Amino acid sequence: MCRNIKTLFNFEPPATQDEVRASALQFVRKLSGFTHPSQKNEAAFYYAVNEVTAAAQRLLDSLETNAPPRDRDIEAEKARERGRKRYARETA
């Protein structure tokens, strides 16, 4: 999975439309192998981004959980700590 695609479900505040679109864009980039599509492929590329964005938003809107929402700041700090540990091992 692309490292830039983040979990968007069950956060407080909820994921924004921009975050959902950014994840869709990363997904389509990964599938297509394009960072920026050529003019010839641009329409198909952005059509796919729009379709994946819509599907992802429908998914997020339909999911349910009994777990309390996670705090974005706490989860970001946990991710930074995991990164520090991972990169400390690689350089040691």
C-alpha positions in Angstrom: 0.0 0.0 0.0 1.1 3.5 -0.7 2.6 5.0 2.5 0.9 8.4 1.9 -2.6 6.9 2.1 -3.8 7.3 5.6 -6.7 5.7 7.5 -9.6 8.2 7.4 -12.3 6.3 9.3 -13.3 7.0 12.9 -11.4 10.2 13.6 -12.6 13.3 15.4 -13.0 15.6 13.5 -14.0 13.4 10.6 -12.0 13.3 7.4 -12.5 16.3 5.1 -13.4 16.0 1.4 -9.9 17.2 0.6 -8.4 14.3 2.6 -10.6 11.8 0.9 -9.6 13.2 -2.5 -5.9 13.2 -1.6 -6.1 9.5 -0.7 -7.9 8.8 -4.0 -5.3 10.7 -5.9 -2.5 8.7 -4.2 -4.4 5.4 -5.0 -4.9 6.3 -8.7 -1.2 7.4 -8.9 -0.1 4.1 -7.5 -2.4 2.0 -9.8 -1.5 4.0 -12.9 2.2 4.5 -12.2 1.7 8.2 -13.1 2.6 11.1 -10.9 1.3 13.5 -13.5 -0.6 12.0 -16.5 0.2 12.9 -20.0 -2.3 15.1 -21.8 -3.6 12.1 -23.6 -4.3 10.3 -20.3 -5.3 13.3 -18.2 -9.1 12.9 -18.7 -9.1 9.2 -17.8 -6.8 9.8 -14.8 -8.9 12.5 -13.3 -12.1 10.7 -14.0 -10.7 7.8 -12.0 -9.7 10.1 -9.2 -13.2 11.5 -9.1 -14.8 8.0 -9.1 -12.4 6.7 -6.4 -13.1 9.8 -4.3 -16.9 9.2 -4.5 -16.5 5.5 -3.7 -14.3 6.3 -0.7 -16.7 8.9 0.6 -19.6 6.5 0.3 -17.6 3.9 2.2 -16.6 6.2 5.0 -20.2 7.5 5.3 -21.6 3.9 5.5 -19.1 2.4 8.0 -20.2 2.0 11.7 -18.2 1.3 14.8 -18.8 1.1 18.6 -15.2 2.3 19.2 -14.7 5.9 20.3 -13.3 8.2 17.7 -9.6 8.5 17.6 -7.9 11.8 18.2 -5.8 13.0 15.1 -3.1 14.6 17.2 -2.6 11.5 19.4 -2.5 9.3 16.3 0.0 11.6 14.6 2.3 11.5 17.6 2.1 7.7 17.7 3.1 7.6 14.0 6.0 10.0 14.6 7.2 7.8 17.5 7.0 4.7 15.3 9.0 6.5 12.6 11.7 7.6 15.1 12.0 4.0 16.3 12.1 2.6 12.8 14.7 5.0 11.5 16.8 4.8 14.7 17.1 1.0 14.1 18.1 1.5 10.4 20.9 3.9 11.3 22.2 2.0 14.2 
